[in-house]
Amino acid sequence: MKPEPEQAIIDKHHPNQQPEISPRKNRKSKPKHKNNLKPSQNQIQPTQSQDYLQSFIEDIEERAFQEYFWQIVEQSPPSADDVNMAEQNSSLQLLNSASTKRQQSEIPSLINGEKKRLV
């Protein structure tokens, strides 16, 4: 019981008749991604000010990274040269402080000694 050729043409163009293909397969699929290469009306095109803003943000990020990097470098353990310099400086400071203490202790004893001589 095949439909006659005329009936097949009528069925093909008749909107209310069920198609042979399941409705799921026949349905038009929507695009999965809206990020097509063609710009849509709602899509914002980057302007010159937005490009400037993006470069400004990148500059700030670079500066922040540099600041963070140098903080880490300053907190890292000192090198052997730094240790040697620090030891030399501290030994010089010890010598200076020892000589100042000696001078401070000598001055009162000299004054006391002179007082004893005067008496």
MOPAC internal coordinates of N, CA, C and O (Angstrom, degrees):
PM7 1SCF
backbone

  N    0.0000 0     0.00 0     0.00 0    0    0    0
  C    1.4510 1     0.00 0     0.00 0    1    0    0
  C    1.5118 1   109.84 1     0.00 0    2    1    0
  O    1.2310 1   121.68 1  -116.79 1    3    2    1
  N    1.2880 1   114.38 1    63.21 1    3    2    1
  C    1.4530 1   119.71 1   175.57 1    5    3    2
  C    1.5120 1   108.66 1   -75.09 1    6    5    3
  O    1.2310 1   121.32 1   -36.53 1    7    6    5
  N    1.3557 1   115.07 1   143.47 1    7    6    5
  C    1.4640 1   115.33 1   175.50 1    9    7    6
  C    1.5225 1   109.64 1   -68.25 1   10    9    7
  O    1.2310 1   121.62 1   -30.44 1   11   10    9
  N    1.2690 1   114.51 1   149.56 1   11   10    9
  C    1.4590 1   119.60 1   178.51 1   13   11   10
  C    1.5190 1   108.32 1   -68.45 1   14   13   11
  O    1.2310 1   119.75 1   -23.22 1   15   14   13
  N    1.3130 1   118.08 1   156.78 1   15   14   13
  C    1.4675 1   119.95 1  -179.27 1   17   15   14
  C    1.5182 1   112.80 1   -54.73 1   18   17   15
  O    1.2310 1   120.22 1   140.55 1   19   18   17
  N    1.3116 1   117.18 1   -39.45 1   19   18   17
  C    1.4618 1   118.50 1   179.03 1   21   19   18
  C    1.5251 1   110.49 1   -65.62 1   22   21   19
  O    1.2310 1   120.84 1   139.87 1   23   22   21
  N    1.3363 1   116.00 1   -40.13 1   23   22   21
  C    1.4625 1   120.66 1   179.75 1   25   23   22
  C    1.5334 1   110.19 1   -65.10 1   26   25   23
  O    1.2310 1   119.71 1   142.18 1   27   26   25
  N    1.3199 1   118.16 1   -37.82 1   27   26   25
  C    1.4604 1   122.00 1   179.18 1   29   27   26
  C    1.5225 1   110.19 1   -63.31 1   30   29   27
  O    1.2310 1   120.02 1   138.75 1   31   30   29
  N    1.2972 1   117.57 1   -41.25 1   31   30   29
  C    1.4646 1   121.00 1   178.69 1   33   31   30
  C    1.5184 1   109.72 1   -65.40 1   34   33   31
  O    1.2310 1   119.87 1   138.58 1   35   34   33
  N    1.3160 1   117.86 1   -41.42 1   35   34   33
  C    1.4600 1   121.60 1   179.47 1   37   35   34
  C    1.5272 1   109.85 1   -65.30 1   38   37   35
  O    1.2310 1   119.92 1   135.66 1   39   38   37
  N    1.3474 1   117.76 1   -44.34 1   39   38   37
  C    1.4652 1   121.71 1   179.61 1   41   39   38
  C    1.5324 1   110.86 1   -61.46 1   42   41   39
  O    1.2310 1   121.36 1   142.07 1   43   42   41
  N    1.3208 1   115.00 1   -37.93 1   43   42   41
  C    1.4633 1   119.27 1  -178.44 1   45   43   42
  C    1.5256 1   110.93 1   -62.71 1   46   45   43
  O    1.2310 1   120.28 1   142.58 1   47   46   45
  N    1.2961 1   117.08 1   -37.42 1   47   46   45
  C    1.4606 1   120.36 1  -176.51 1   49   47   46
  C    1.5193 1   113.56 1   -97.44 1   50   49   47
  O    1.2310 1   120.07 1   176.80 1   51   50   49
  N    1.3017 1   117.47 1    -3.20 1   51   50   49
  C    1.4610 1   120.14 1  -178.18 1   53   51   50
  C    1.5251 1   109.18 1   -80.97 1   54   53   51
  O    1.2310 1   118.79 1   -57.82 1   55   54   53
  N    1.3443 1   119.91 1   122.18 1   55   54   53
  C    1.4602 1   121.48 1  -174.12 1   57   55   54
  C    1.5246 1   114.54 1   -73.21 1   58   57   55
  O    1.2310 1   119.01 1   153.89 1   59   58   57
  N    1.3208 1   119.50 1   -26.11 1   59   58   57
  C    1.4632 1   120.41 1  -173.18 1   61   59   58
  C    1.5172 1   113.88 1   -88.65 1   62   61   59
  O    1.2310 1   119.48 1   171.19 1   63   62   61
  N    1.2788 1   118.61 1    -8.81 1   63   62   61
  C    1.4542 1   120.09 1  -176.26 1   65   63   62
  C    1.5313 1   110.14 1   -84.26 1   66   65   63
  O    1.2310 1   120.74 1   -37.45 1   67   66   65
  N    1.3487 1   116.19 1   142.55 1   67   66   65
  C    1.4609 1   121.59 1  -179.72 1   69   67   66
  C    1.5243 1   110.17 1   -68.79 1   70   69   67
  O    1.2310 1   119.88 1   -46.00 1   71   70   69
  N    1.3136 1   117.84 1   134.00 1   71   70   69
  C    1.4665 1   118.71 1   176.67 1   73   71   70
  C    1.5223 1   110.19 1   -76.96 1   74   73   71
  O    1.2310 1   120.28 1   -19.23 1   75   74   73
  N    1.3175 1   117.07 1   160.77 1   75   74   73
  C    1.4534 1   121.43 1   179.48 1   77   75   74
  C    1.5302 1   110.65 1   -71.05 1   78   77   75
  O    1.2310 1   120.14 1   149.35 1   79   78   77
  N    1.3113 1   117.34 1   -30.65 1   79   78   77
  C    1.4668 1   121.89 1   179.33 1   81   79   78
  C    1.5224 1   107.88 1   -79.49 1   82   81   79
  O    1.2310 1   120.72 1   -34.89 1   83   82   81
  N    1.3177 1   116.23 1   145.11 1   83   82   81
  C    1.4616 1   119.36 1  -179.54 1   85   83   82
  C    1.5295 1   109.89 1   -62.78 1   86   85   83
  O    1.2310 1   120.16 1   -28.99 1   87   86   85
  N    1.3230 1   117.30 1   151.01 1   87   86   85
  C    1.4675 1   120.28 1  -177.07 1   89   87   86
  C    1.5294 1   112.74 1   -61.15 1   90   89   87
  O    1.2310 1   120.17 1   149.08 1   91   90   89
  N    1.3439 1   117.27 1   -30.92 1   91   90   89
  C    1.4596 1   119.59 1  -179.55 1   93   91   90
  C    1.5190 1   111.56 1   -63.92 1   94   93   91
  O    1.2310 1   120.42 1   136.17 1   95   94   93
  N    1.3108 1   116.80 1   -43.83 1   95   94   93
  C    1.4571 1   119.85 1  -178.49 1   97   95   94
  C    1.5211 1   111.46 1   -73.87 1   98   97   95
  O    1.2310 1   120.71 1   152.18 1   99   98   97
  N    1.3221 1   116.24 1   -27.82 1   99   98   97
  C    1.4522 1   120.17 1  -176.38 1  101   99   98
  C    1.5260 1   111.83 1   -80.60 1  102  101   99
  O    1.2310 1   120.67 1   159.73 1  103  102  101
  N    1.3052 1   116.33 1   -20.27 1  103  102  101
  C    1.4536 1   121.11 1  -175.22 1  105  103  102
  C    1.5256 1   110.06 1   -66.87 1  106  105  103
  O    1.2310 1   120.80 1   -37.98 1  107  106  105
  N    1.2985 1   116.07 1   142.02 1  107  106  105
  C    1.4612 1   120.11 1   177.50 1  109  107  106
  C    1.5194 1   108.62 1   -73.58 1  110  109  107
  O    1.2310 1   121.01 1   -48.81 1  111  110  109
  N    1.3082 1   115.66 1   131.19 1  111  110  109
  C    1.4691 1   118.77 1  -178.79 1  113  111  110
  C    1.5215 1   109.41 1   -85.78 1  114  113  111
  O    1.2310 1   121.84 1   -37.99 1  115  114  113
  N    1.3129 1   114.08 1   142.01 1  115  114  113
  C    1.4603 1   119.77 1   177.07 1  117  115  114
  C    1.5198 1   108.09 1   -82.63 1  118  117  115
  O    1.2310 1   119.80 1   -28.25 1  119  118  117
  N    1.2998 1   117.98 1   151.75 1  119  118  117
  C    1.4718 1   118.40 1   177.48 1  121  119  118
  C    1.5232 1   110.03 1   -64.37 1  122  121  119
  O    1.2310 1   120.79 1   -44.43 1  123  122  121
  N    1.3299 1   116.10 1   135.57 1  123  122  121
  C    1.4591 1   120.48 1  -176.82 1  125  123  122
  C    1.5219 1   111.71 1   -72.96 1  126  125  123
  O    1.2310 1   120.71 1   142.69 1  127  126  125
  N    1.3153 1   116.24 1   -37.31 1  127  126  125
  C    1.4586 1   120.20 1  -177.55 1  129  127  126
  C    1.5137 1   109.72 1  -115.43 1  130  129  127
  O    1.2310 1   121.06 1   -44.92 1  131  130  129
  N    1.2914 1   115.57 1   135.08 1  131  130  129
  C    1.4569 1   119.85 1   178.33 1  133  131  130
  C    1.5225 1   111.81 1   -87.28 1  134  133  131
  O    1.2310 1   120.20 1   169.53 1  135  134  133
  N    1.3254 1   117.23 1   -10.47 1  135  134  133
  C    1.4616 1   120.17 1  -178.49 1  137  135  134
  C    1.5243 1   110.09 1   -83.21 1  138  137  135
  O    1.2310 1   121.02 1  -111.44 1  139  138  137
  N    1.2945 1   115.65 1    68.56 1  139  138  137
  C    1.4549 1   120.03 1   176.89 1  141  139  138
  C    1.5165 1   108.86 1   -79.98 1  142  141  139
  O    1.2310 1   121.41 1   -14.15 1  143  142  141
  N    1.3214 1   114.91 1   165.85 1  143  142  141
  C    1.4632 1   118.15 1   178.74 1  145  143  142
  C    1.5203 1   111.20 1   -69.72 1  146  145  143
  O    1.2310 1   121.01 1   150.41 1  147  146  145
  N    1.3191 1   115.68 1   -29.59 1  147  146  145
  C    1.4573 1   118.44 1   178.71 1  149  147  146
  C    1.5257 1   108.91 1   -76.62 1  150  149  147
  O    1.2310 1   119.66 1   -49.50 1  151  150  149
  N    1.3201 1   118.26 1   130.50 1  151  150  149
  C    1.4684 1   119.12 1   178.49 1  153  151  150
  C    1.5254 1   110.26 1   -71.24 1  154  153  151
  O    1.2310 1   121.02 1   -48.06 1  155  154  153
  N    1.3004 1   115.66 1   131.94 1  155  154  153
  C    1.4571 1   119.59 1   177.61 1  157  155  154
  C    1.5303 1   108.97 1   -85.85 1  158  157  155
  O    1.2310 1   121.24 1    -6.23 1  159  158  157
  N    1.3051 1   115.24 1   173.77 1  159  158  157
  C    1.4633 1   119.10 1  -179.05 1  161  159  158
  C    1.5168 1   111.24 1   -68.65 1  162  161  159
  O    1.2310 1   120.34 1   145.91 1  163  162  161
  N    1.3258 1   116.95 1   -34.09 1  163  162  161
  C    1.4620 1   120.61 1  -177.22 1  165  163  162
  C    1.5234 1   112.85 1   -82.99 1  166  165  163
  O    1.2310 1   120.09 1   164.92 1  167  166  165
  N    1.3278 1   117.42 1   -15.08 1  167  166  165
  C    1.4609 1   120.43 1  -176.33 1  169  167  166
  C    1.5283 1   109.77 1   -75.36 1  170  169  167
  O    1.2310 1   120.93 1   -46.58 1  171  170  169
  N    1.3234 1   115.82 1   133.42 1  171  170  169
  C    1.4646 1   121.05 1  -178.16 1  173  171  170
  C    1.5213 1   108.88 1   -84.96 1  174  173  171
  O    1.2310 1   121.05 1   -52.67 1  175  174  173
  N    1.3018 1   115.60 1   127.33 1  175  174  173
  C    1.4597 1   120.56 1   176.75 1  177  175  174
  C    1.5231 1   108.66 1   -88.05 1  178  177  175
  O    1.2310 1   119.84 1   -44.75 1  179  178  177
  N    1.3422 1   117.92 1   135.25 1  179  178  177
  C    1.4636 1   118.59 1   179.80 1  181  179  178
  C    1.5231 1   110.97 1   -64.89 1  182  181  179
  O    1.2310 1   121.45 1   -47.04 1  183  182  181
  N    1.2948 1   114.83 1   132.96 1  183  182  181
  C    1.4563 1   119.91 1   178.57 1  185  183  182
  C    1.5147 1   108.83 1  -101.22 1  186  185  183
  O    1.2310 1   120.91 1    -0.79 1  187  186  185
  N    1.3048 1   115.87 1   179.21 1  187  186  185
  C    1.4591 1   120.15 1  -179.24 1  189  187  186
  C    1.5249 1   110.31 1   -64.84 1  190  189  187
  O    1.2310 1   120.38 1   141.68 1  191  190  189
  N    1.3318 1   116.89 1   -38.32 1  191  190  189
  C    1.4636 1   119.59 1  -179.93 1  193  191  190
  C    1.5262 1   110.80 1   -68.05 1  194  193  191
  O    1.2310 1   120.04 1   145.21 1  195  194  193
  N    1.3260 1   117.53 1   -34.79 1  195  194  193
  C    1.4608 1   119.92 1   177.60 1  197  195  194
  C    1.5216 1   110.88 1   -68.87 1  198  197  195
  O    1.2310 1   120.39 1   142.16 1  199  198  197
  N    1.3396 1   116.86 1   -37.84 1  199  198  197
  C    1.4660 1   120.06 1   175.82 1  201  199  198
  C    1.5204 1   109.79 1   -63.28 1  202  201  199
  O    1.2310 1   120.49 1   137.94 1  203  202  201
  N    1.3277 1   116.68 1   -42.06 1  203  202  201
  C    1.4635 1   120.98 1   178.09 1  205  203  202
  C    1.5259 1   110.16 1   -62.43 1  206  205  203
  O    1.2310 1   120.77 1   136.94 1  207  206  205
  N    1.3258 1   116.14 1   -43.06 1  207  206  205
  C    1.4620 1   121.08 1   179.33 1  209  207  206
  C    1.5266 1   110.42 1   -61.90 1  210  209  207
  O    1.2310 1   120.55 1   137.64 1  211  210  209
  N    1.3247 1   116.56 1   -42.36 1  211  210  209
  C    1.4646 1   120.23 1   179.27 1  213  211  210
  C    1.5271 1   110.62 1   -62.82 1  214  213  211
  O    1.2310 1   120.06 1   136.51 1  215  214  213
  N    1.3210 1   117.50 1   -43.49 1  215  214  213
  C    1.4702 1   119.61 1   179.33 1  217  215  214
  C    1.5275 1   110.18 1   -67.49 1  218  217  215
  O    1.2310 1   119.99 1   144.57 1  219  218  217
  N    1.3276 1   117.62 1   -35.43 1  219  218  217
  C    1.4618 1   121.77 1   177.32 1  221  219  218
  C    1.5289 1   110.51 1   -62.66 1  222  221  219
  O    1.2310 1   120.65 1   135.83 1  223  222  221
  N    1.3274 1   116.36 1   -44.17 1  223  222  221
  C    1.4657 1   121.06 1   178.57 1  225  223  222
  C    1.5209 1   110.22 1   -62.84 1  226  225  223
  O    1.2310 1   120.36 1   137.99 1  227  226  225
  N    1.3301 1   116.92 1   -42.01 1  227  226  225
  C    1.4656 1   119.99 1   178.49 1  229  227  226
  C    1.5226 1   111.15 1   -63.00 1  230  229  227
  O    1.2310 1   120.19 1   141.12 1  231  230  229
  N    1.3341 1   117.25 1   -38.88 1  231  230  229
  C    1.4683 1   120.45 1   177.34 1  233  231  230
  C    1.5259 1   110.90 1   -63.03 1  234  233  231
  O    1.2310 1   120.41 1   136.99 1  235  234  233
  N    1.3192 1   116.83 1   -43.01 1  235  234  233
  C    1.4693 1   120.72 1   179.46 1  237  235  234
  C    1.5221 1   110.14 1   -63.20 1  238  237  235
  O    1.2310 1   120.60 1   137.43 1  239  238  237
  N    1.3309 1   116.46 1   -42.57 1  239  238  237
  C    1.4655 1   119.50 1   178.40 1  241  239  238
  C    1.5190 1   110.96 1   -62.24 1  242  241  239
  O    1.2310 1   120.30 1   139.80 1  243  242  241
  N    1.3342 1   117.04 1   -40.20 1  243  242  241
  C    1.4662 1   120.73 1   179.13 1  245  243  242
  C    1.5237 1   110.75 1   -64.51 1  246  245  243
  O    1.2310 1   120.62 1   136.98 1  247  246  245
  N    1.3261 1   116.41 1   -43.02 1  247  246  245
  C    1.4730 1   119.72 1   178.76 1  249  247  246
  C    1.5233 1   111.18 1   -63.83 1  250  249  247
  O    1.2310 1   120.63 1   138.11 1  251  250  249
  N    1.3233 1   116.41 1   -41.89 1  251  250  249
  C    1.4672 1   120.16 1   179.25 1  253  251  250
  C    1.5234 1   110.17 1   -62.95 1  254  253  251
  O    1.2310 1   120.67 1   139.75 1  255  254  253
  N    1.3149 1   116.33 1   -40.25 1  255  254  253
  C    1.4641 1   119.60 1   178.31 1  257  255  254
  C    1.5224 1   110.20 1   -63.91 1  258  257  255
  O    1.2310 1   120.26 1   136.15 1  259  258  257
  N    1.3439 1   117.10 1   -43.85 1  259  258  257
  C    1.4697 1   120.10 1   179.83 1  261  259  258
  C    1.5265 1   110.50 1   -61.24 1  262  261  259
  O    1.2310 1   120.57 1   137.27 1  263  262  261
  N    1.3274 1   116.51 1   -42.73 1  263  262  261
  C    1.4613 1   120.44 1   179.58 1  265  263  262
  C    1.5297 1   110.53 1   -61.91 1  266  265  263
  O    1.2310 1   120.96 1   133.99 1  267  266  265
  N    1.3215 1   115.77 1   -46.01 1  267  266  265
  C    1.4630 1   121.31 1   179.04 1  269  267  266
  C    1.5265 1   110.07 1   -62.28 1  270  269  267
  O    1.2310 1   120.30 1   137.12 1  271  270  269
  N    1.3273 1   117.03 1   -42.88 1  271  270  269
  C    1.4630 1   121.74 1  -179.75 1  273  271  270
  C    1.5209 1   110.67 1   -59.76 1  274  273  271
  O    1.2310 1   120.03 1   133.75 1  275  274  273
  N    1.3361 1   117.55 1   -46.25 1  275  274  273
  C    1.4655 1   119.66 1  -177.19 1  277  275  274
  C    1.5207 1   111.53 1   -71.22 1  278  277  275
  O    1.2310 1   119.85 1   150.58 1  279  278  277
  N    1.3399 1   117.90 1   -29.42 1  279  278  277
  C    1.4678 1   119.67 1   174.17 1  281  279  278
  C    1.5196 1   110.30 1   -63.72 1  282  281  279
  O    1.2310 1   120.80 1   138.50 1  283  282  281
  N    1.3164 1   116.08 1   -41.50 1  283  282  281
  C    1.4695 1   119.67 1   178.65 1  285  283  282
  C    1.5226 1   110.00 1   -65.77 1  286  285  283
  O    1.2310 1   120.48 1   138.53 1  287  286  285
  N    1.3302 1   116.68 1   -41.47 1  287  286  285
  C    1.4652 1   120.26 1  -179.88 1  289  287  286
  C    1.5230 1   110.05 1   -62.12 1  290  289  287
  O    1.2310 1   120.43 1   138.60 1  291  290  289
  N    1.3292 1   116.78 1   -41.40 1  291  290  289
  C    1.4656 1   119.80 1  -179.69 1  293  291  290
  C    1.5248 1   111.65 1   -67.91 1  294  293  291
  O    1.2310 1   120.02 1   150.55 1  295  294  293
  N    1.3203 1   117.57 1   -29.45 1  295  294  293
  C    1.4592 1   120.97 1  -178.88 1  297  295  294
  C    1.5264 1   112.45 1   -87.21 1  298  297  295
  O    1.2310 1   120.22 1   170.04 1  299  298  297
  N    1.3283 1   117.19 1    -9.96 1  299  298  297
  C    1.4639 1   119.77 1  -178.28 1  301  299  298
  C    1.5223 1   109.94 1   -71.40 1  302  301  299
  O    1.2310 1   119.87 1   -21.46 1  303  302  301
  N    1.3326 1   117.85 1   158.54 1  303  302  301
  C    1.4602 1   119.91 1  -179.39 1  305  303  302
  C    1.5286 1   110.69 1   -61.37 1  306  305  303
  O    1.2310 1   120.01 1   -36.87 1  307  306  305
  N    1.3225 1   117.59 1   143.13 1  307  306  305
  C    1.4606 1   120.27 1  -176.21 1  309  307  306
  C    1.5263 1   111.64 1   -69.96 1  310  309  307
  O    1.2310 1   121.37 1   -25.49 1  311  310  309
  N    1.3100 1   114.99 1   154.51 1  311  310  309
  C    1.4635 1   120.04 1   177.73 1  313  311  310
  C    1.5256 1   109.50 1   -78.23 1  314  313  311
  O    1.2310 1   120.46 1    -7.12 1  315  314  313
  N    1.3275 1   116.72 1   172.88 1  315  314  313
  C    1.4711 1   121.54 1  -179.10 1  317  315  314
  C    1.5249 1   110.70 1   -63.05 1  318  317  315
  O    1.2310 1   119.90 1   141.41 1  319  318  317
  N    1.3245 1   117.79 1   -38.59 1  319  318  317
  C    1.4713 1   120.71 1   178.50 1  321  319  318
  C    1.5214 1   110.73 1   -62.64 1  322  321  319
  O    1.2310 1   121.10 1   137.40 1  323  322  321
  N    1.3394 1   115.49 1   -42.60 1  323  322  321
  C    1.4662 1   119.24 1   178.99 1  325  323  322
  C    1.5232 1   110.81 1   -62.52 1  326  325  323
  O    1.2310 1   120.55 1   139.75 1  327  326  325
  N    1.3302 1   116.55 1   -40.25 1  327  326  325
  C    1.4656 1   120.63 1   179.94 1  329  327  326
  C    1.5239 1   109.92 1   -64.26 1  330  329  327
  O    1.2310 1   120.19 1   135.97 1  331  330  329
  N    1.3324 1   117.24 1   -44.03 1  331  330  329
  C    1.4724 1   120.83 1   179.33 1  333  331  330
  C    1.5215 1   111.29 1   -61.01 1  334  333  331
  O    1.2310 1   120.70 1   135.93 1  335  334  333
  N    1.3322 1   116.27 1   -44.07 1  335  334  333
  C    1.4668 1   119.83 1   179.57 1  337  335  334
  C    1.5257 1   110.18 1   -63.67 1  338  337  335
  O    1.2310 1   120.50 1   138.68 1  339  338  337
  N    1.3138 1   116.64 1   -41.32 1  339  338  337
  C    1.4652 1   120.05 1  -179.53 1  341  339  338
  C    1.5227 1   110.51 1   -65.14 1  342  341  339
  O    1.2310 1   120.57 1   140.07 1  343  342  341
  N    1.3248 1   116.51 1   -39.93 1  343  342  341
  C    1.4690 1   119.50 1   178.53 1  345  343  342
  C    1.5271 1   111.13 1   -64.89 1  346  345  343
  O    1.2310 1   120.58 1   138.63 1  347  346  345
  N    1.3147 1   116.50 1   -41.37 1  347  346  345
  C    1.4700 1   119.44 1   178.24 1  349  347  346
  C    1.5222 1   110.46 1   -63.50 1  350  349  347
  O    1.2310 1   121.01 1   136.02 1  351  350  349
  N    1.3310 1   115.67 1   -43.98 1  351  350  349
  C    1.4647 1   119.19 1   179.81 1  353  351  350
  C    1.5246 1   111.14 1   -64.00 1  354  353  351
  O    1.2310 1   120.51 1   137.61 1  355  354  353
  N    1.3308 1   116.62 1   -42.39 1  355  354  353
  C    1.4640 1   118.74 1  -178.59 1  357  355  354
  C    1.5253 1   110.80 1   -68.15 1  358  357  355
  O    1.2310 1   120.15 1   143.66 1  359  358  357
  N    1.3334 1   117.33 1   -36.34 1  359  358  357
  C    1.4759 1   118.41 1   178.03 1  361  359  358
  C    1.5197 1   110.34 1   -67.45 1  362  361  359
  O    1.2310 1   120.07 1   142.79 1  363  362  361
  N    1.3307 1   117.46 1   -37.21 1  363  362  361
  C    1.4682 1   119.90 1   175.67 1  365  363  362
  C    1.5230 1   110.42 1   -64.56 1  366  365  363
  O    1.2310 1   120.66 1   139.49 1  367  366  365
  N    1.3187 1   116.34 1   -40.51 1  367  366  365
  C    1.4673 1   119.45 1   179.04 1  369  367  366
  C    1.5192 1   110.70 1   -65.25 1  370  369  367
  O    1.2310 1   120.54 1   141.20 1  371  370  369
  N    1.3316 1   116.57 1   -38.80 1  371  370  369
  C    1.4675 1   119.37 1   177.82 1  373  371  370
  C    1.5251 1   110.66 1   -63.89 1  374  373  371
  O    1.2310 1   120.60 1   137.39 1  375  374  373
  N    1.3280 1   116.46 1   -42.61 1  375  374  373
  C    1.4707 1   119.82 1   178.14 1  377  375  374
  C    1.5250 1   110.60 1   -61.76 1  378  377  375
  O    1.2310 1   120.95 1   134.57 1  379  378  377
  N    1.3163 1   115.79 1   -45.43 1  379  378  377
  C    1.4635 1   119.86 1  -179.66 1  381  379  378
  C    1.5219 1   111.11 1   -62.94 1  382  381  379
  O    1.2310 1   120.69 1   135.01 1  383  382  381
  N    1.3382 1   116.29 1   -44.99 1  383  382  381
  C    1.4653 1   118.32 1  -178.57 1  385  383  382
  C    1.5266 1   110.54 1   -67.53 1  386  385  383
  O    1.2310 1   119.94 1   144.45 1  387  386  385
  N    1.3385 1   117.73 1   -35.55 1  387  386  385
  C    1.4698 1   120.01 1   178.38 1  389  387  386
  C    1.5216 1   110.59 1   -65.83 1  390  389  387
  O    1.2310 1   120.81 1   138.04 1  391  390  389
  N    1.3290 1   116.05 1   -41.96 1  391  390  389
  C    1.4726 1   117.99 1  -179.91 1  393  391  390
  C    1.5245 1   110.72 1   -68.18 1  394  393  391
  O    1.2310 1   120.02 1   144.12 1  395  394  393
  N    1.3214 1   117.56 1   -35.88 1  395  394  393
  C    1.4716 1   119.15 1   178.32 1  397  395  394
  C    1.5215 1   110.41 1   -67.51 1  398  397  395
  O    1.2310 1   120.46 1   139.00 1  399  398  397
  N    1.3192 1   116.73 1   -41.00 1  399  398  397
  C    1.4662 1   119.33 1   178.45 1  401  399  398
  C    1.5286 1   110.30 1   -63.52 1  402  401  399
  O    1.2310 1   120.86 1   140.05 1  403  402  401
  N    1.3264 1   115.97 1   -39.95 1  403  402  401
  C    1.4610 1   119.42 1   179.84 1  405  403  402
  C    1.5264 1   110.31 1   -64.39 1  406  405  403
  O    1.2310 1   121.40 1   136.98 1  407  406  405
  N    1.3398 1   114.92 1   -43.02 1  407  406  405
  C    1.4642 1   118.47 1   179.33 1  409  407  406
  C    1.5240 1   110.38 1   -63.98 1  410  409  407
  O    1.2310 1   120.69 1   138.02 1  411  410  409
  N    1.3255 1   116.29 1   -41.98 1  411  410  409
  C    1.4616 1   119.23 1  -179.61 1  413  411  410
  C    1.5227 1   110.82 1   -65.10 1  414  413  411
  O    1.2310 1   120.33 1   144.37 1  415  414  413
  N    1.3152 1   116.97 1   -35.63 1  415  414  413
  C    1.4675 1   118.60 1   179.52 1  417  415  414
  C    1.5331 1   110.70 1   -77.12 1  418  417  415
  O    1.2310 1   119.80 1   150.93 1  419  418  417
  N    1.3146 1   117.99 1   -29.07 1  419  418  417
  C    1.4697 1   120.73 1  -179.72 1  421  419  418
  C    1.5222 1   111.62 1   -73.52 1  422  421  419
  O    1.2310 1   120.40 1   142.80 1  423  422  421
  N    1.3152 1   116.84 1   -37.20 1  423  422  421
  C    1.4698 1   119.55 1  -176.24 1  425  423  422
  C    1.5203 1   111.16 1   -60.66 1  426  425  423
  O    1.2310 1   118.45 1   129.77 1  427  426  425
  N    1.3250 1   120.56 1   -50.23 1  427  426  425
  C    1.4721 1   118.29 1   178.30 1  429  427  426
  C    1.5309 1   112.35 1   -63.74 1  430  429  427
  O    1.2310 1   120.18 1   143.05 1  431  430  429
  N    1.3268 1   117.26 1   -36.95 1  431  430  429
  C    1.4703 1   117.99 1   179.81 1  433  431  430
  C    1.5190 1   110.47 1   -67.20 1  434  433  431
  O    1.2310 1   119.96 1   144.85 1  435  434  433
  N    1.3173 1   117.68 1   -35.15 1  435  434  433
  C    1.4669 1   120.14 1   176.63 1  437  435  434
  C    1.5246 1   110.05 1   -66.15 1  438  437  435
  O    1.2310 1   121.69 1   137.50 1  439  438  437
  N    1.3358 1   114.38 1   -42.50 1  439  438  437
  C    1.4666 1   118.07 1   179.54 1  441  439  438
  C    1.5245 1   109.64 1   -63.99 1  442  441  439
  O    1.2310 1   120.58 1   135.20 1  443  442  441
  N    1.3372 1   116.49 1   -44.80 1  443  442  441
  C    1.4641 1   120.15 1   178.56 1  445  443  442
  C    1.5285 1   110.78 1   -63.67 1  446  445  443
  O    1.2310 1   120.07 1   141.49 1  447  446  445
  N    1.3132 1   117.47 1   -38.51 1  447  446  445
  C    1.4626 1   121.43 1   178.70 1  449  447  446
  C    1.5097 1   111.30 1   -64.39 1  450  449  447
  O    1.2310 1   120.44 1   139.65 1  451  450  449
  N    1.3293 1   116.76 1   -40.35 1  451  450  449
  C    1.4600 1   120.24 1   179.08 1  453  451  450
  C    1.5193 1   110.35 1   -68.06 1  454  453  451
  O    1.2310 1   120.59 1   144.00 1  455  454  453
  N    1.3331 1   116.48 1   -36.00 1  455  454  453
  C    1.4627 1   119.82 1   178.33 1  457  455  454
  C    1.5208 1   110.00 1   -64.16 1  458  457  455
  O    1.2310 1   121.58 1   140.08 1  459  458  457
  N    1.3401 1   114.59 1   -39.92 1  459  458  457
  C    1.4598 1   117.87 1   179.76 1  461  459  458
  C    1.5247 1   110.05 1   -65.23 1  462  461  459
  O    1.2310 1   120.81 1   141.19 1  463  462  461
  N    1.3229 1   116.06 1   -38.81 1  463  462  461
  C    1.4626 1   119.26 1   179.94 1  465  463  462
  C    1.5263 1   110.84 1   -67.12 1  466  465  463
  O    1.2310 1   122.03 1   142.92 1  467  466  465
  N    1.3504 1   113.71 1   -37.08 1  467  466  465
  C    1.4543 1   117.14 1  -178.42 1  469  467  466
  C    1.5240 1   111.49 1   -69.10 1  470  469  467
  O    1.2310 1   120.29 1   149.85 1  471  470  469
  N    1.2692 1   117.06 1   -30.15 1  471  470  469
  C    1.4537 1   120.44 1  -176.18 1  473  471  470
  C    1.4702 1   113.74 1   -76.63 1  474  473  471
  O    1.2310 1   120.10 1   180.00 1  475  474  473

